[in-house]
Amino acid sequence: TMSALGGGGRAYRGAEVTVHVYDLSPVNQYSYEFGVGVFHSGVEVLGSEYTYGGHERSASGIFTHAPKSAPSAAYRCSISMGETS
């Protein structure tokens, strides 16, 4: 479980954690029913979504963006993971 986020040692207990799932390929509209596809995901907590991967910056890695709006991906669904403790 996450006990703290952010600086200064402030604990954020009870913050909702959500995984957002994205389609990375148009083939998902056909293959999803069979349980396969090419997907991407990000984790939203405290109003920001954290994602790993390539982006328009010069390096890849973890970056943030507005929830449900990963670049170069189509939003599919969200999965609640509970709250921070």
N, C-alpha and C positions, 0 to 999 in steps of 0.2 A: 504494500500500500504506500501511497505517497503521504508523507507527513508534513512537507513544507514545499512551497514553490515561491520563487521570487527571492529578493535580497532582504537583508536585515534580519533574518531569522524569524520572520513573521509566519506563523502557521496558518494555512488555509484549510480548515477542516470543514467537511460537508460540501465542498465544491463538486459539482457534477462532472464526471469524466465520460466523454462520448467518443466512440470511434466512428469516423465517417468513411464510407467505402465508395470508391470511384471506379468507373469503367475506363480502361486505357485503350480499348480496341472496340471498333464497331461490331466485331464478331461476337461480342458478349450478348448482344440482343438475340442471338440464335443459340449460343452455347450455354447460357446461364441456366436454362431449364434442365440441362444435363449435369449441372454441378461443376462446370469448368468455365474458365475465362481468364482474362488478363486484367488484374485489378491493382489498385493502389489504395492506400489508406492513410489517414491522419488522425491524430488524437487531439480533441478539443478539451481544454480546461481553462477556466477563468476567462472565457470569451476569445481566446486565441486558439488557432489550430496549428499544431506542430507536425511537420511532415519531413520525411527524408527523401532525398532524390535530387535529380538534376533540375535546374531552373535557369532563368536568364542571366543570373549572376555568373561571375567568372569561375566559381568553384561549386562543387556539389556538397551536400551534407544536410544537416537539419536546418530548416528555415520555418518561418511562420507566415501565415496568411489569414484572411478572413475565413471564418468557418463555412464549410460546404462550398468552397470556391478554389480548389486546388488547380493550379495552372495546367493546361493541356490534358485535362481529365474531365469526364462527365460524372457528376454526382449520381450515385445510385441509392444509398440508404444510410441510416445511422443506427448504431448499436450502443445502447446505454451500458456502461461498465460500472455504474454505481457512483459512489462519492469518495472523495479523499478522506483519510482518517488521521 
